[in-house]
Amino acid sequence: MSENSQTSSGAATGVGSMPGGDAREAARTVTGTFEDFPYLAELPARGPGADMIGRTAGMLVELYARVEPSGWRIGDRPGRDTKRARSWLGEDLDALEEFTQGYEGPLKVQAVGPWTLAAALELRNGEAALSDAGACRDLAGSLAEGLRLHLAEVARRIPGARLVLQLDEPSLTAVLRGRVRSASGYRTHRAVDRQIVEATLRDVVGVHGDGPVVVHSCAPDVPFALLRRAGAGAVSFDASLLTERDDDAIGEAVESGTRLFAGVVPGTDGPLSDPAGSVMGVRTLWRRLGLSPELLPEAVTVTPACGLAGASPDYAREALAHCVRAARSLADNPE
C-alpha cells in the first residue's frame, strides 16, 4: 500500500452527516463509536448553512454565498447566511475538540469538492457556476484556500490528529456526462472536459500536501481511474451501486495503493443484516478480482452507503456501530 493509503487506514468510519441538531451529541456518538477513526459530523437538519453546500460555501475565501429561493447564490459580501454557516462549523469543531482530548490517530473532515460545488452554486444570473469556466476556476481557487485554513484550524484544535480530507463529489459523474440541468430545467450544461475536471481536482487535493484525501460519491459510475490520477488516496462509494463494469477500474485502483471506503450499511432506516452479511459483497468483489484476501482489511474501510441525515437518531447510532462490527468481521475472516 502507498504511504497515502496507509495513513488513511481505519477499519470503519462514517460518511459525514448525522440526524438532529445537537453538535455535542453527534460528536459524542461519533467519537464513542469510531475510537480509531472519528470524523467531524455535519448536522444539516439545523437549516441553511448546516447543509453540505452551505457549510462549504462558508469556508470559501473572498467569495460569499447567500440563500435564494432557488438555492445558494454567489454574492458580493458575507451576509447572515455565511455567518450562520461559520458559526455552526465553529460549534461542531468545539464539540469535536471536547471529545477528542488527547486523541492521536486519523481524523476525517469533509467538504464539498469543486465540481459538485460548481454544479450547486448559482451565479448572479441564476445559472450554475458550472456554466462559466472562469467562475469554476475562481471557485476552485477559493475552495482550496478555504480548505487550507480549515485544515490548519482543525490541526490546531486537535494536535494529535492525522487529518484525512474527504471531498464530497456526488455530482461529479453528472458534470463529466453533461447531465447537470440548467436553471430553466429545459436543457443541461455541456460536459466539462475530463482533463480540466482532473486538473482542478488535483489542485484541490493538493492543498492537503502529503496528507490523505478521500473523494466520496454515492452516485453510480464513480470515475475511479480519474480520481486516482487526480491524487485521491481513497475513494468512498455506495457499494450497492457497483456493477461488474467497475471491476477493472477498482482492481487497478487497489493494486496502485488506493484505499476503498466501501459504503455497505444503508443510510436510511431499515433492517440491518448480520455484520458478515454486510461485507459479503466486498468479499465477492475481491474473489472476482482475484485479489489476495489478506489485502482486504488493509485496503477497505467500512462506512455507511451515504450520509445519515435522513435516518432516525436510533438507526444512525446503530448503523455506525454496525460498520465497526462489519469491519471486524472482514478483518477476522477476509476469506
Secondary structure, DSSP 8 states (H G I E B T S, - for coil): --HHHHHT--SB---SB-SSS-HHHHHHHHHHH-SSS-B--B-GGG-TTTSHHHHHHTT-SS-EEEEETTEEEEESS--HHHHHHHHHHHHHHHHHHHHTTT--EEEEEEEE-HHHHHHHSB-TTSSBGGG-HHHHHHHHHHHHHHHHHHHHHHHHHSTTEEEEEEEE-TTHHHHHHT--B-TTSSSB-----HHHHHHHHHHHHGGGTTS-EEEEE-SSS--HHHHHHTT-SEEEEEGGG--GGGHHHHHHHHHTT-EEEEEEE-SSSS----HHHHTHHHHHHHHHHT--GGGHHHHEEEEESS--TTS-HHHHHHHHHHHHHHHHHHHH---
